[in-house]
Amino acid sequence: MPQMPPMENDAAIEAFLQEEVIAVLSTHNADGTIHSAPILFLFEDGVFHLGTQSGAQRVINLQRDPNATLLIERRSDPFKFVIAYGTAHIVDTDFERRVDILSRLYPEEGSRAFAGQMQDQFGLVSIEFQAQRTVTVDYSRGAAG
């Protein structure tokens, strides 16, 4: 059965990750089920930087088990996706990095105000995700095999 081809090379993957702003982070709940939730991300120097709130279920799960999966997808034609399997670690929150992550979706001044409100209301946590393995698909490249 034909399979859809992967993205052409690392440069194509990097370009895709710079275009997309929302990923789905999947972590392991204590009962063995999977917790998946959307999250804004920034990809820099081979590391995914994610921001969330200190009491979020994904933070609780990652503190217990750092293994996670990150899905970044384009749901419009041509459909593309990157699935990254790896480990995620909670790190000290860098407020400016949080603003950078939010600025990928919102204007910078609004991002700064929003990050400040979230910090005051929920407490901010940063997650660094390092992929050990990735799977990519690029429908614009036609069917393989």
Order of alpha helices (4+ residues) and beta strands (2+ residues): alpha-beta-beta-beta-alpha-beta-beta-alpha-alpha-beta
